[in-house]
Amino acid sequence: MATAGASFLVGGFLNTKSVTTLLGGLRSCSFAGCSSSGVSQGSFRQEKLSVGRFIQEFRQVSLRVSCSAVSGDGSSTQSTMVDKTETAQATVVEHVVLFKVKSDVPVEKTEEVLKALRRLKGLESVLDLSAGKALQILGGDFTHVLHSRYRNKEDLRNYQQHPEHQAVLPEISSIFDNILAVDWEAKPAGSPVEGGHGAARIALIKLADAITETQSTEVFDLLYGLKEKFPFIRQVTAGLNFSPARSKGLNVGFLALFSNVQELEQLNGNRELHSILQKSKVAPFLDTFVVVDIGQ
């Protein structure tokens, strides 16, 4: 993962170039010295985190959220978050899993397992599901990604406990070794992509341990604000991770959906976006991250 040990970090914090890399394109930075073990699973101690401003034209409803994390000794810690702004638009639950295929696994076997995962899209609880090789990954040695979406946490649990999903798990274990998973609940900004999305950028982030409510609001404002600035981004979600067991300490998920890979590519090298990110002040609030591009 991208950590404070990477060559483009200044003073122990991510600098503006890192923020640009996080959202503005995977080609803008080399990753010498980064490794997938760079995130410590320390206790998540901050007591007040806001998921920031959501789209203001929706009706606002107060909602309490909380976040837990696993400490180095295996104990679970719980942090109470401040009221988050909810709206009349339905929330969704995003489920992202990153995998690394073992070096001795034949391509045919990998594709067989991926096809079994894609068939799970037909389960009643699943709103959307894609699984395949990542176009690009920054901040880790992962090779493949699964993204799925649900109406609520109960539907995610139903998916995970479904016999068809359980039947695929031994196959996953047989070909993948390094696995990272993050789940978050959020309100989508924008409209669903007709016929399903053709590409997506996923950013999995660990916020700085000493972050304040105001600072966390600035992070989420930046993430959701991208949809307003760039119409070719069809939809955005961002939220706090609620499944710490396999997240390697990452506590925020971000997803931007596009109609196709060509629209995703518009982010790479976009001067306006790079200017926005370079002027933002959120860099010190971010500790580590993994960025993944996927496309169909």
Buried (B, 14 or more C-beta within 10 A) or exposed (E): BBBBEBEBBEEEBBBBBBBBBBBBBBEBBEBEEBBBEBBBBBBBEBEEBBBBBBBEEBEBEEBEBEBBBBBEEEEEBEBEBBEBBBBEBEBBBBBBBBBBBBEEBEEEBBEEBBEBBBEBBEBEBBEBBBBBBBBBBBBBBBBBBBBBBBBBBEBBEBBBEBEEBEEBEEBBEEBBEBBBBBBBBBBBBBEBBEEEBBBBBBBBBBBBEEBBBEBBBBBBBBBBBBBEEBEBBBBBBBBBBBBBEBBBBBBBBBBBBBBBBEBBBBBBEBEEBBEBBBEBEBBBBBBBBBBBBBBE
